Amino acid sequence: MVVWLKLESGEAVRLVDRWSPSIFVGADNKADFAVPIYTVRQDYEWTRPVQMRESVIDPKTSEVLEMKLKDATKSQQVAGRIERLGPFGTFRLYNADIPPPQSYLYEKDLFPLAQCDVVTREGRLQWKLEDDVWDYEYAVPGLRKVKLDVEVAKEGKLPRLTDRLESATLESDSGKITFEGGSEADKLLALVQAVRDADPDFILTNDGDTFLFPYLIRRAQANGLTSQLVLGRDRTAMKAPSKGGTSYFSYGRIHYKPSAIKLRGRVHIDINTSFTYSEAGFEGLFELSRTCRMPLHTSSRASIGKALSSLQFYHAHKAGLLVPWKPTLAERFKDRSELMVADRGGFIFEPRLGVCENVGELDFSALYPNIMYRKNISAETIRCSCCPDSDNRVPELGWNVCKNKGIVPLAIEIIVEKRLRYKELEANTTNKADRPRYSARQAALKWLGVTTFGYLGFNNAKFGRIDAHIAVCAWDRKILLDAARIAEERGFEVVHGIVDSLWVRKERADSGDYIELGADIESETGFAMTFEGVYKWLAFLPSKADSGVPVLNRYFGAHSDGTLKVRGVDARRHDTPLAFRRCQMDLLKIMARAGSALEVRDTVPECTRVFFGYADMIMHHELSASELAYTTNLSKAPDEYTTMTVQNSAVTQLTREGASLHAGEGIRYVITDYDGRDSRRAIPLDMVEDQIKYDVERYIGLLARVCSAVLEPFAPECTAQFLMRSYEAHRSGPLTS
């Protein structure tokens, strides 16, 4: 295992530990262990029988075979060979798909950016940890960061790997260096030398995994510089990944994850593919890596689910629990009557369509993670056999919950407790420079908390089980219904409620009344509740498909201090063009000045003039293509589209220019001829030239819809058609109208 350290002097040091990971094999007949021992003897250094817990529901250990591998990269290959030595189930494989760097961190009880002392003895590293993963004020060493970018001499409309390198740019806190003179080989070598001189710890790129680094690798090959393209610290030349990216489904959407390109001894962050970095920056990335014990490069690209799994794997290692290669833990049998009660989600009060005034919002703080943590909800704790008389019972179902702490609550504890502490520090600090750091760290932990619930019911989760998922929902229903009952007993009307949030109102109630109500709910339910504020007015919007049906998460409103809360409308959607989002927010800011729904209606003329202004900019082509670009993810592979939709029009042009697209990959396009029938209905943003004639009529019509979505609840006559007619009158009328 290669380990890189940052010394107190700022120097980076490379150490090597003589270490390799183990996989574990279980079998009902221990005599069967002789078969894999003999068959894969060339793949392991040694084997030994050990006592471990094979399943999270096993209260006792059992004898399994530990195999210390020679090659850490072949663990799944070896596991596959062993699995095929007999009928399915003869051999049970464990720890086969845990990445070796994570196994190393678990085994040594280390985490990234941990302060420590290390001694090398006989090829092995001996660690002394001088840090605590629970520390809130940990010191981060001085880390150097650079941003790398390239300009391509395009021969077509899109940059290709075969195009020459126009220039390369390296940007850091000390300035920007551009390499543009001489031959292509000269520029590549100058870039390599500049990276070596700057000696950064992090190299940031845009699309580094999908284009920039594959492009540099190809240009180095074309110039005979393959062995000299060294951007890492250990002088290893960069290579293209052996495997392509993958498309996968998550929460009903398909996503694409490109193969990661690593720089040995440095951390490469592709800004466009790093969720954690985009949401919480470097501080969030540091917190996630430390908490979940994942290398910085891995955690920058990992889904939040994978990060959470790593945290669970660490606690499993500490508890002597093996991680199954292929989980087989099934839900317990339920008859139809039990399913009728069990198979439900969190409780929801359907919102009342239209506008309400003087509404208070109360939210439970991280309710689902707290339920799992405080009620000990885990795959092995629900309906356990060891505690049938437990006082901890699942509401409505009566299922017993184990008295011994489960693997999921063990992992969640640090997420819940540290996030709460960071929020307190953020709220109470007098040093403004500290506030962004606390905010970023708690944001990273927030996403971990959000994922904990989904992973309980995820079919591929190593320690998930649908019974635990059901138990959390049952507790949520009880808590929200109790909160609503308490509110109604105190004379409040429930306007809306969804899972962990409650909107209530009462005539002449002020902030103090709502805060007091929140304290009463918190006292009776035992779960912390926060007061989000009082809305002067709050609009709940209907479904676009059926105007009589409310949508749970489409609403907007203005608090007493004029601040806005906006959910589910175009201004919050990432696929909406930037200009449309900006226009809708301009309207909402005007509306937020109004103290009542009636006063909001009085702002309609001013809002209409804002719409006219944006429509005029579209009419006169004063908005850039990037401001009018729609963003979408491909729901399938390009060759699977059969209808020439606007989206497919852009996809067709990209593929004609040689772009390699995958299901789940995002594209941006501008509508050029909406009513057309061929591939010119839209143009990909990457292929837009300096001047583009976009479809003015279509864009103004779409803008009218965006504006009417927030005006119509207060002025029903302000439909998209009304705004379009008003704009036509505005254009044809006198200049002073």
N, C-alpha and C positions, 0 to 999 in steps of 0.2 A: 504494500500500500504506500503510495507516494503522498506525503503530507507537506503542505507549504505553510510556513510560519512567517508572520510579520514580527520582527524583533522590535524592541523598544527604540532602537536606533533608526527604525524605518526600513531596514534592509529586509528583503524577502529571502528566506532560506528554504531549500528543498531537502527533505529528509525521507528516508525509505525505511519502512518497518517490514520485517520478514513475517508476513501474515497472510492468511487466506481464509475465506469463509467456509462454513460448514453447511451441508444440507442434512436433513434427518429423514429416516425411513421408518415407517411403522408397519407392522404386520400382525395378524392375529396369531399366526404360528411362528414363533421365534426361530424355528429351524429354517424358515424360508430366507432368513438374512444371508445365508450362505450363497444364495443365487446372485444377488447384486454384488456381494463382496467379490465373487469370482469373475462376474461378467464385466464389471467396469473397473477392474483393478488398476488399469492404466490411467484412470482419471483422478484417483485420490492418493493422498500421502499416507493416511492411516484411517482406521475405523475403530470405533469402540462403542459398547452399549452404555447408554446413559438413561437416567430416570427424568422424564419430562411430562408435562401435561399436553396431551395430544389435541384436546378440544377445549374450547372455552367453557363448555358445560361439564367437563370432567372434574370432579372434586379432588381426585387423586392422580398421582403420577403413574406412568407406565413405562416399560422398557422400550426404547427405540434405538435405532442404529445411527450414530453420528458418523458422517463421512467428511473428512477434511479434504477439500478439493485442491488439486494442483493448479488449475486455471480458473480464476474467479469468473471469467466471462462465459464459461460453459455450464453454469449451474443448471439452467433450464434444459439444456441438451442432455445432460447426464440424468436429470430427473425424468425426462421423457423416455429415455432408454430403460430406466428401471421400471417405470410404470408399465411398459409394454412387455415386461418379462412374465406376466401372468394375466389372468382375467382381471377386468376392472375392479378395483377395490382390494386386490391381493396385497398391493403395496401402496401405502399412503405417504405422500411426499410433503415435506414441510420446509419452510424458509428458502425455497428454491428461487423465488422471484423477488427477493429483497435485494435491491442494488447493493453491491459490496461496500461502497463508501458509507452507506447508511448502517450496514451491519457493523462496520468498524467503529462508527460513532457510538452505537448502542453498547457494543462489547467493552469499549474503553470508557464508557460513560462521559463522552465528550460532546461538544456542540460547536458549530462554527462561531468564530470570533470570541471564543472562550479564552480568558487569560490563564496561562498555565506555565509550568516548568516542564521540560522534557530532557531526558538523558538517554543517550544511545549506548546500548551494551550488547555486544555480540550480535549485531544486526537487528536488534529489536529496540523499540522505543518504550521507555518507561515514563508514564505521565503522572504529573501531580497537578490536579485541577485547583486553581486559585480563584475560581469564579463560581457564580451560582446562577442557574438558569432562571431563578425567581427574582433576581436582582432587577430593580426598576431603573436604577441610575448607572447602568454598566457603561464602561468606557469603550469606545470604538477606536481602534488605532487609526492613525492618519492614513487614509486610503487615497491613492491617486486615480483619477478618472479621466478618460479621453473619449471623445465622440469621433467616430470614423465615418466618412462619406466619400462617395465617388461620383464623378460625372462621366457618362458614357457617350462616346461619339456614335450616336445612333445612325445606322444605315437604313432603318425602316422607321415605322411609327412607334415601335416599342423597343426598349433596350434589350439586347440579347447577349448571351454569353460569348458569342463570336465577335461582337463589336469591340473596337479598340478602346482602351482607357484614355479618356480625355484628360482627366485630372483626379487627384485624390486629396482629401482634406482631413487633417487631424486637428481637433479643437479641444482645448483644455482650459483650465482657469487662467493659465498664463498667456493664452492667446491662440491664434489659429495659424496653422501652417498649411500652405497649398503646394502640391507637387504637380507642376504642369509643363515644365520645360524638358527638352530632350526626348529620347525615344521612350516607347512604352516600357521597355526593360529598365531604363533609367528611373522612371517614375516608380515602378514597383520596388526596386532596390532602395530608393530614397525613402519610401514609405516604411519598409522593413527596418531601416536604420533609425528612422525617427521614432518608431515604436520602441525600439531597443533603448534609445537614448532617454525617452520619456519614462520608460519602465512603469507603465500604469498597472494598477491592480484590476481595474475594470475597463473594458472597452465596450462602449455603447454603439449600437447601430440601429438603423431603420431597415427592416427586412434583411438583416444579416444572415439569418438562417435560410431564407427562401431565395435571395438573389445576391446580395453584396459579396459574401464570402465565397459561394460557388463561382461567382464571376471572377473574383481575384484568383481563385485556384485555376480556373480555365485560362486566364490570361498569362499566369505564370507558366502553365504547360506550353502555351503557344510560343512563349519566348525562351523556352529551355531553362526556366528558373524554378522548376518544381521543388528541388531540394533546398532552395534559398528563400522560399516563401515561409518565413518563420515569424509568427506574431505572438507566440507563446513565450514562456520564460525558459523552458527546458530545451530549446533549440530543435524541437521536432517540427518538421515541415507540415503545413496544413494539408489535410486530405478531405476529399468530398465524402460525405457519409455513405456508408454501404447500403443503407436502407432509406427508402423514401418516406414521406410523411404519411400520416394516417387520418382517416375521416372517422368520426365517432358521433353517436347520439348522446345528448345530455339535456334533460328536462324538455323533451319534445323538439329539440332543434339539432341540426347536424352541424358539427364543427370540424375544422381541419387543423391538425397540429403538424407543422413541418419537422423534419429531423433536425435535432440540435447540433450545431457546430461548436465544438469546445476548443478552447485555447488552454493548453496545459500550463498551469502556473498563473494564469490570469482568468478572470471571469468575464465571459462574453454575455452581454444582455441585449437581446433583440427587443427593442422597445415595443414593437408592434405585436409581439407574441407573448410578452410578459404581463400577465394579469396583475400579479402582486406589485410589480414596479409601477404600472400605470395607475393603480388604485392608491398605493401608499408610499411610493418612492423608495429611496434607499433605506430609510429608517424602518419602514414596514417590512422590507425584504430582510433586513438584519433580524428583526424581531421574529419573523416567521421561521427563518433558518435556525435561530437559536432554540426557539420553543419546540419545533418539530424535528430538530436534529437532522437536517438535510443540508448537503453542500450548497453553497450560494448559487452556483450555476444551476443545480437541479431545482432548487426552490424558485428560482426566477422564472422557470418554464412550467413548473408543475401546476396542475389544477389544485384548487383548494382541497378537493377530496383526497388527492394523493398526499398532500401535506398532512392532512388529518390522519390518514392511514399510517404515516411514518411515526407520528406521535403515539398512536395506539401500539404499533410494533415495538417501540421502545419500552412501553410499560409491560407489554407481553414478555419481552426479553427479561425484564427485571423480575417478573413473576414466574419465570420458568415455563412459560406457555409458548408452544410452537405456533407458527403462522402457517395455516394450510395453503398449499399451492393452488388447489382447486376447492373452494369452500363447498361443503355439502350439508351444512346445517339447515334443516327445513323447519318451517313453522309447525306448531302443534295443531293437531286436528281440532276442528270446530264444526259443530253442527249448524244447521241453517239458522236457528234462533239465536245462537251466539254470534254468528257472522252478522246478523242484522244489527246487533248492538256494537260489535267490534269494528266492522269495516267502514269506518267513517273518519273524516278528517277533523280539523279544528273547527270550532263553531263560528258561524258568520251571521250577523244581523244584516239583512238586505237593506241598503241605504234607501232613503226616500229621494226620489228624483226631484231635481230643482234646487232652489236656493234656500238655505237656512241662515239665521242670524243668531249671534251670541252663543256660539257652540264652543264647548271646551273639549280638548283632546287629551286623553290620558293613555299612556302606553306602559305596558309592563316591560321592564328592562331585561333584554335577552331571555325571554320567557322559556323558550324551548331548551336551550342549554342549561338553564337553571333547573328546569323540571328533571332533566336527565341526571344532573349533578346531585340535586338535593333529594330526589326520590329514588336514587340509585337504579336508574333504568339502563339496562344493558341486556345483551342477548342471553346471558346465562343467569341473570337475576330474576327474570319474569317467570313465574310459575316454577320456581326451583323445587327440587325434591327435599332439600335439607331444612327448609324453613316454612313448613305448611301453616304454622300458627303465627306467622309474621303479622304485626300490626300494620305494616305498610301494605295497603291493598290498592289495586287499580280501581278507580271510580267506575261505577256502572257494571263492571265485569267481575269485580271481587277477586281478581287474580292476586295471589300472594307475591311479594317481592322479597328477595333474599336479604338477609341481614349483613352478609359479607359484601364488601364493596366490589362492584363490577369493573371490568376493564374499561368500558366507555366512561363512567364517572371519574375513574382515575385519570384518564387522559383529559377530560373536560375541565377538571379542577383548575389547572393553570390558566386555561383560556378564560374562564369566568372570572377568577379572582384577579388576574393581572389586568384584564381589560377594565374592570371596575376601578382598580387603583389608578390606571393611566387616565381614566376620565376624571377622577378626583384631582389628580395632579394637574391636568389640563385646565380644569375649572378654577383651581385655587392658586396657581403659580402667579407670581408677580413679575416674573421674567418673561417678556414677550418672546424671546428667542427660544425658550423651552417649549412653548405651546405647540408649535408645528411638529416637534419631535414626539411629544406625547400623543398628539392627534393621529399621526401616521402609525404609531405603534398600536394604538387601540383599534385603528381601522383594519389593520392586518388581522388582529385577533377577532374582530367582529366577523370577518368573512369565514374564519375557521368555525366560529360559533354557529353561523347560519348553516354551514354544511353538515354539522354534527347530526342534525335531525334526519336529513335526507339520506345519510349514509346508514342509518339504522335499518332502512327498508330497501337499500340498494342490493340487488341480487348478487353482485360481485364483491360486496364488502366482506372482508375477512372475518369481522366480528359483528356482522349485522344479522338481524332476524326480524321478521315482520311483526312478531308479537311485541317486541320492544317499541317498534314504530307505533303500533296500535295503542300501547299504554301511554305514550307521550300525548297522543291526540285525545285520549280519554281525560287525562289530567287537564289539558288545555280547555276542553269543553267545560269541565267543571269550574275551572278558575274564571273563565270569561262569563259564564252564566251567573256565578256568584257575584262577580263584579257588577253585572247588570242589575241583579236583584238588589244589591246594596244601594246602587244609584237610584233605583225606582223607589225604594223605601224612604229615601231622603228627598223625594219630590222631583227628581231629575227625569227627563225623557231621553231614552236611548235613540239617537239619530242614526247611528251606524256602528257596527262592531265587526272587526275582522281579526280573528286568531289571537292577537295580543294587543290590539288597540281598540279604544272605545271613544266614541264621540257622543257627548251628552249635552243637553241644554236645559235651562231653567230660567223662567222670567226673572229679570232683575238680579241674576247671579253675577258675581264678580270673580276675579281671579282667586281671591281668598276662599270663596265657597268651593271652587273646583279643586284647589289644593287640599282643602280639608276633606273633600270627598275622596281624593286619591289616597290620603293618609288612612282613612277608614277602610278602604279596599285593601290596602297593603297590610294593615293590622289584622284583618279577618282572613285573608287568603294566605298570608305569609310570604307573598312574593312582591318584590320591590316594584313600585310604580312611579313613573315620572309624569309631571304635568308639562305638556308641550305648549300650552298657551290657549288663549281665547280667540276665536275667529270673529271678526266683525261680520263677515259673511262667508259662506262656504257653499260651493256649487257641486252637486253630484251629477255626473253626466250619464246619458243613456248609451246603450250599445249602438254601434254603427249599423249593425244588422237589423236591430229592432228597437225603435225609438221608445217603446214602452217598457223596456227591460233595463234596469240599472246595472252598471258595471262596478264591481267591488273596488277596484283600484284606479278609477278614473275620476279625479276630483281636483279642485283647486280652490284656494281661499286665502284671505288676507287676515293676519293677526292684528291685534289691537295696535301694535307698534308699526304697522304697515308692511311687515315682512310677509313674503309669500310662501305658501307651500303648494307645490304643483306635482301631481302624480298622474301618469298615464296619458297625458296630452302630448301634442306634437313637440312642444318645447322641451320635453324630457326624453324624446325618442332619438336614439343615435342614428336611425336610418333616415330621419327627416333632413332635408337640406338646411344648411347653416342659416341662410337668409330667412327661411320660414320660421325657424326656431327663434331667431332674433326678433322678427316681426311680432310673433305671438307674445314673446316676453315683454316687448315694448307696450303692447296692449294691456297686459296684466299689470304692469307697473303703473300705468295710468289708472286702471280700475282699482288698484290697491290703495289709492289715495282716498277713495270714497268710504264713508263711514257706514253705509247701509246699502241694501240691494237697490233701493230707489235711487240713491245717489250714483250707484254704478250705472244705472240706466241713463243718467244724465251725462255720463262720459262717452256715450255712444258716438255723438258727432265728432269728438276729438279722436276717438279710436278709428273711426271711418277715414278720417284724414290721414292717419298713419298708414292704413291699408292703401289709400290712394298713392301715397308717397312711394311705398315699396312696389306697387303695380307700375308706377311710372318708371321706376328704375329698371324693371323687367322689360317694359315696352321699349325703352331706349337703349337696351343692352348695356346698362351701366353696372350690372352685377356680373362678377366673374363666374366662370364655369364651376370653379370649386365651391362657390357659395350656393350653387343651384344643384349640386350633385346629390343624387340619392345613393344610399349605401345598402347593400343587401348581401346576404350569404347564400351561396349556391346550395339549393336543397338536394341536388343530385349532380352526377357527372355531366359535363357539357354535351356529350353525345346522346344523353338520355332525354334531352328536351325535344319535344315534337312540335310545339306551337311557337310561332314567332312573336312572343311577348316582348315588351320593352326590355325586360331583363335579358332574355335570350338574344335579342338584337345585339346588346353589348357583348355578351359571351361569344357570339359567333364572330364578331370582329376581332376580339382578342385571340381566339384560337386560330383565325386566319393569319394573324401576324406572328404566330409561333408561340403564344403564351401557353404554358402548361397549367391548367386549372383543375381543381379537385373539388369534390363535394365538401361543403362546409367552408370553403374559402370565400373571403369577402371581395366584392368588386364595387366600384363607384362609377356611376354613369350619369349623363346629362340627356334629357329628352330633346330630340331634335325634330321629330315628325311623328307625333303620337298617333295620328290617323293613318300613317303609312302601313304598308303591308309587307315590307321587306326588312332586311337587316339594317336599314338606315333610320329606324324609329328612334334609336338612341345611339350615343357614342360613348365609349369608355373614357373616363376622365384622363387616364394615362395616354390616350391618343388625341386629346384635344390640342389643337394648334393655338396660336396667339389669338385668332379671331374665330368665333363660333356663332352660328345662327341657331340659337335654341328656339324651341316651340313656345313663342310668347303667349299665345292664346291659352295653351294648356297650362303653362305655369301660373298665369294670372288666375285661371279657374281653380287650380289647386291651392293657391294662396288664399283665395276667397273662402275655401272650405276650412282652412286652418284658422282664419280669423273668426268665422261664424261659430266655430266650435266653442269659443269662450264668450262670444257676445250673445248668442242665442238664448242661453239660460236666463239672461236678464232682459233681453229684448227679443221676443219670439219672432218678430218680423225680420230680424237680421240673419236671414238664411244666406247661403252662398249665392243663390240666384239673385237675391235682393242686392247683395254687395256688388255683384257683377253689373246689374242694371244701373246701380248708382255710379259705378265707375264709368260706364259708357256715357252717362249723362255728364259726369265730371269732365270727360275728355271733349265732349262736343259743346260744352257750355263755355261762357266767357272765362278768360284767364283768372278773373278775380273770384270765381265761384268757389 
